[in-house]
Amino acid sequence: RAKVEADLSHAAEARERAEERQREWEARDDQLAALRDEARREALDLAERERGRILDRAREDASAELTRAQQLLESEREAAEQWVRRAVWERGTALAGRMLQRLAPDRVDAILGERLVEALESSLGALDEEDGLTVELAGAAPPSAELVSQVREVMRRALGHAPRLTTVEDPSLVGGYTVRAGHHVVDASIAGQLAAFRELARELDAEALRD
């Protein structure tokens, strides 16, 4: 009987130890489950933060691309408007010059011939001996003998001798005349006046855009 009681006592102790170990394993399982849950939550939080960063970066990139596209469109629009304005100026001034020349060609050439002589006289100080080696008088129509004589006389006074003067016909001048003496050019042509007007219009347009 004593042996049986001893065996029962040992069995009870063994069962208690087994139950204790079971409780320890269950506690460890609970800890592991808690750790797994915490790790899962941290992973989800990290993934959500990364997702937020990716979305923010994507929005920033999209906004930057949209801004660049808008700037490009605005630049292209301004370039197109400038091209249209330039085309209108050039077309309009060229048409005005041709109309003026057709309506009163003799009167226009006479006025521009007078301006040519006046411009030559006002620029006498800019001429030197080298400029007088060859003088070319060009006109949209052949210059009159009177104008040739006036130009030759102005150049004679400037240089101290009558220069060798040649005349040429240049339809691109539209109307009026030019004188080329060496590197010195005096322009009293319709084409020259229209070019000056177009340049002035471009400058005024550029100032308006800056303002």
Kinemage of the C-alpha trace (Angstrom):
@kinemage 1
@onewidth
@group {chain A} dominant
@subgroup {mainchain}
@vectorlist {calphas} color= white
{ca arg a 1} P 0.000 0.000 0.000
{ca ala a 2} L 2.789 2.409 0.811
{ca lys a 3} L 4.257 1.727 -2.613
{ca val a 4} L 0.947 2.431 -4.272
{ca glu a 5} L 0.602 5.670 -2.390
{ca ala a 6} L 4.147 6.631 -3.376
{ca asp a 7} L 3.396 5.839 -7.009
{ca leu a 8} L 0.217 7.889 -6.843
{ca ser a 9} L 2.151 10.764 -5.300
{ca his a 10} L 4.773 10.592 -8.043
{ca ala a 11} L 2.051 10.456 -10.658
{ca ala a 12} L 0.345 13.498 -9.156
{ca glu a 13} L 3.620 15.397 -9.144
{ca ala a 14} L 4.304 14.385 -12.733
{ca arg a 15} L 0.845 15.521 -13.742
{ca glu a 16} L 1.364 18.855 -11.988
{ca arg a 17} L 4.688 19.292 -13.749
{ca ala a 18} L 3.078 18.431 -17.064
{ca glu a 19} L 0.239 20.849 -16.418
{ca glu a 20} L 2.775 23.532 -15.439
{ca arg a 21} L 4.709 22.951 -18.628
{ca gln a 22} L 1.480 23.063 -20.599
{ca arg a 23} L 0.605 26.373 -18.987
{ca glu a 24} L 4.121 27.648 -19.809
{ca trp a 25} L 3.777 26.564 -23.447
{ca glu a 26} L 0.341 28.127 -23.646
{ca ala a 27} L 1.760 31.349 -22.182
{ca arg a 28} L 4.573 31.241 -24.741
{ca asp a 29} L 2.048 30.610 -27.501
{ca asp a 30} L 0.099 33.645 -26.318
{ca gln a 31} L 3.307 35.699 -26.318
{ca leu a 32} L 4.199 34.479 -29.803
{ca ala a 33} L 0.693 35.261 -31.017
{ca ala a 34} L 0.959 38.734 -29.499
{ca leu a 35} L 4.358 39.213 -31.157
{ca arg a 36} L 2.954 38.026 -34.478
{ca asp a 37} L 0.019 40.422 -34.159
{ca glu a 38} L 2.342 43.296 -33.266
{ca ala a 39} L 4.661 42.471 -36.169
{ca arg a 40} L 1.656 42.286 -38.495
{ca arg a 41} L 0.393 45.667 -37.285
{ca glu a 42} L 3.829 47.233 -37.696
{ca ala a 43} L 4.129 45.766 -41.188
{ca leu a 44} L 0.689 47.108 -42.096
{ca asp a 45} L 1.541 50.526 -40.658
{ca leu a 46} L 4.833 50.573 -42.562
{ca ala a 47} L 3.096 49.507 -45.760
{ca glu a 48} L 0.454 52.207 -45.291
{ca arg a 49} L 3.099 54.878 -44.700
{ca glu a 50} L 5.038 53.721 -47.756
{ca arg a 51} L 1.833 53.735 -49.775
{ca gly a 52} L 1.171 57.284 -48.595
{ca arg a 53} L 4.695 58.366 -49.578
{ca ile a 54} L 4.309 56.761 -52.997
{ca leu a 55} L 0.957 58.465 -53.533
{ca asp a 56} L 2.345 61.826 -52.388
{ca arg a 57} L 5.329 61.448 -54.715
{ca ala a 58} L 3.033 60.452 -57.568
{ca arg a 59} L 0.828 63.492 -56.934
{ca glu a 60} L 3.880 65.764 -56.817
{ca asp a 61} L 5.244 64.266 -60.044
{ca ala a 62} L 1.854 64.597 -61.714
{ca ser a 63} L 1.563 68.209 -60.551
{ca ala a 64} L 5.070 68.983 -61.814
{ca glu a 65} L 4.314 67.372 -65.180
{ca leu a 66} L 1.066 69.311 -65.406
{ca thr a 67} L 2.900 72.548 -64.623
{ca arg a 68} L 5.542 71.794 -67.256
{ca ala a 69} L 2.850 70.942 -69.793
{ca gln a 70} L 1.000 74.180 -69.026
{ca gln a 71} L 4.224 76.173 -69.335
{ca leu a 72} L 5.012 74.473 -72.634
{ca leu a 73} L 1.521 75.160 -73.954
{ca glu a 74} L 1.745 78.782 -72.820
{ca ser a 75} L 5.146 79.160 -74.457
{ca glu a 76} L 3.862 77.615 -77.683
{ca arg a 77} L 0.779 79.832 -77.567
{ca glu a 78} L 2.909 82.952 -77.114
{ca ala a 79} L 5.228 81.842 -79.922
{ca ala a 80} L 2.238 81.216 -82.195
{ca glu a 81} L 0.732 84.604 -81.352
{ca gln a 82} L 4.063 86.293 -81.978
{ca trp a 83} L 4.415 84.491 -85.311
{ca val a 84} L 0.895 85.563 -86.323
{ca arg a 85} L 1.585 89.175 -85.333
{ca arg a 86} L 4.871 89.165 -87.244
{ca ala a 87} L 3.176 87.652 -90.294
{ca val a 88} L 0.433 90.290 -90.105
{ca trp a 89} L 2.993 93.107 -89.824
{ca glu a 90} L 5.080 91.842 -92.696
{ca arg a 91} L 2.118 91.044 -94.918
{ca gly a 92} L 0.330 94.271 -94.065
{ca thr a 93} L 3.333 96.533 -94.521
{ca ala a 94} L 4.332 94.832 -97.774
{ca leu a 95} L 0.777 95.218 -99.090
{ca ala a 96} L 0.657 98.858 -97.997
{ca gly a 97} L 3.938 99.556 -99.765
{ca arg a 98} L 2.770 97.971 -103.015
{ca met a 99} L -0.553 99.820 -102.879
{ca leu a 100} L 1.210 103.119 -102.259
{ca gln a 101} L 3.573 102.532 -105.150
{ca arg a 102} L 0.746 101.578 -107.510
{ca leu a 103} L -1.479 104.516 -106.571
{ca ala a 104} L 1.132 107.237 -107.136
{ca pro a 105} L 4.435 105.752 -108.305
{ca asp a 106} L 5.893 108.958 -109.739
{ca arg a 107} L 5.012 111.024 -106.692
{ca val a 108} L 6.344 108.389 -104.300
{ca asp a 109} L 9.631 108.080 -106.189
{ca ala a 110} L 9.994 111.873 -106.310
{ca ile a 111} L 9.485 112.202 -102.549
{ca leu a 112} L 11.840 109.331 -101.773
{ca gly a 113} L 14.416 110.769 -104.183
{ca glu a 114} L 14.331 114.042 -102.237
{ca arg a 115} L 14.735 112.133 -98.983
{ca leu a 116} L 17.686 110.250 -100.427
{ca val a 117} L 19.493 113.464 -101.331
{ca glu a 118} L 18.732 114.967 -97.907
{ca ala a 119} L 19.990 111.834 -96.139
{ca leu a 120} L 23.165 111.862 -98.235
{ca glu a 121} L 23.831 115.520 -97.418
{ca ser a 122} L 23.297 114.917 -93.691
{ca ser a 123} L 25.754 112.006 -93.691
{ca leu a 124} L 28.595 113.658 -95.602
{ca gly a 125} L 30.817 113.578 -92.528
{ca ala a 126} L 30.609 109.786 -92.397
{ca leu a 127} L 32.101 109.410 -95.889
{ca asp a 128} L 35.799 109.148 -96.653
{ca glu a 129} L 37.943 108.708 -99.752
{ca glu a 130} L 37.682 104.927 -99.643
{ca asp a 131} L 33.873 105.091 -99.637
{ca gly a 132} L 33.984 107.131 -102.834
{ca leu a 133} L 35.839 104.578 -104.913
{ca thr a 134} L 32.554 103.060 -106.130
{ca val a 135} L 29.087 104.549 -105.680
{ca glu a 136} L 25.980 102.558 -106.576
{ca leu a 137} L 22.562 104.164 -106.953
{ca ala a 138} L 19.792 101.541 -106.905
{ca gly a 139} L 16.085 102.052 -107.499
{ca ala a 140} L 12.958 99.981 -107.832
{ca ala a 141} L 12.692 101.742 -111.194
{ca pro a 142} L 15.601 103.243 -113.150
{ca pro a 143} L 16.683 106.497 -111.414
{ca ser a 144} L 16.000 109.691 -113.330
{ca ala a 145} L 18.850 111.662 -114.862
{ca glu a 146} L 18.082 114.497 -112.435
{ca leu a 147} L 18.449 112.237 -109.391
{ca val a 148} L 21.677 110.755 -110.754
{ca ser a 149} L 23.038 114.272 -111.204
{ca gln a 150} L 22.017 115.306 -107.676
{ca val a 151} L 23.615 112.220 -106.098
{ca arg a 152} L 26.817 112.727 -108.088
{ca glu a 153} L 26.981 116.387 -106.996
{ca val a 154} L 26.460 115.532 -103.311
{ca met a 155} L 29.194 112.900 -103.482
{ca arg a 156} L 31.505 115.327 -105.311
{ca arg a 157} L 31.130 117.865 -102.506
{ca ala a 158} L 31.777 115.178 -99.902
{ca leu a 159} L 34.827 113.656 -101.597
{ca gly a 160} L 36.277 116.612 -103.465
{ca his a 161} L 35.882 114.911 -106.830
{ca ala a 162} L 33.134 113.331 -108.904
{ca pro a 163} L 32.919 109.608 -108.082
{ca arg a 164} L 32.398 106.751 -110.495
{ca leu a 165} L 28.654 106.179 -110.135
{ca thr a 166} L 26.686 103.203 -111.417
{ca thr a 167} L 22.919 102.733 -111.435
{ca val a 168} L 21.036 99.458 -111.012
{ca glu a 169} L 17.387 98.466 -110.978
{ca asp a 170} L 16.269 96.493 -107.901
{ca pro a 171} L 12.523 95.616 -107.798
{ca ser a 172} L 12.888 94.292 -104.234
{ca leu a 173} L 13.085 97.915 -103.054
{ca val a 174} L 9.356 98.219 -103.993
{ca gly a 175} L 9.842 101.954 -104.456
{ca gly a 176} L 12.444 104.632 -103.776
{ca tyr a 177} L 16.226 104.374 -103.842
{ca thr a 178} L 19.385 103.388 -102.004
{ca val a 179} L 22.957 104.611 -102.334
{ca arg a 180} L 25.899 102.381 -101.475
{ca ala a 181} L 29.306 104.018 -101.197
{ca gly a 182} L 31.837 101.474 -99.992
{ca his a 183} L 30.527 100.263 -96.634
{ca his a 184} L 28.230 103.266 -96.256
{ca val a 185} L 24.554 102.750 -97.193
{ca val a 186} L 21.781 105.344 -97.332
{ca asp a 187} L 18.318 103.789 -97.643
{ca ala a 188} L 15.344 105.826 -98.867
{ca ser a 189} L 13.345 102.917 -100.250
{ca ile a 190} L 9.860 101.696 -99.395
{ca ala a 191} L 11.310 98.295 -98.482
{ca gly a 192} L 13.716 99.970 -96.062
{ca gln a 193} L 10.977 102.090 -94.508
{ca leu a 194} L 8.739 99.048 -94.099
{ca ala a 195} L 11.581 97.053 -92.528
{ca ala a 196} L 12.164 99.872 -90.040
{ca phe a 197} L 8.446 99.965 -89.271
{ca arg a 198} L 8.341 96.194 -88.697
{ca glu a 199} L 11.339 96.388 -86.376
{ca leu a 200} L 9.686 99.194 -84.412
{ca ala a 201} L 6.466 97.158 -84.185
{ca arg a 202} L 8.417 94.148 -82.862
{ca glu a 203} L 10.127 96.298 -80.235
{ca leu a 204} L 6.824 97.806 -79.109
{ca asp a 205} L 5.242 94.349 -78.987
{ca ala a 206} L 8.146 92.993 -76.918
{ca glu a 207} L 7.791 95.911 -74.480
{ca ala a 208} L 4.047 95.273 -74.198
{ca leu a 209} L 4.668 91.586 -73.400
{ca arg a 210} L 7.206 92.501 -70.701
{ca asp a 211} L 4.736 94.928 -69.112
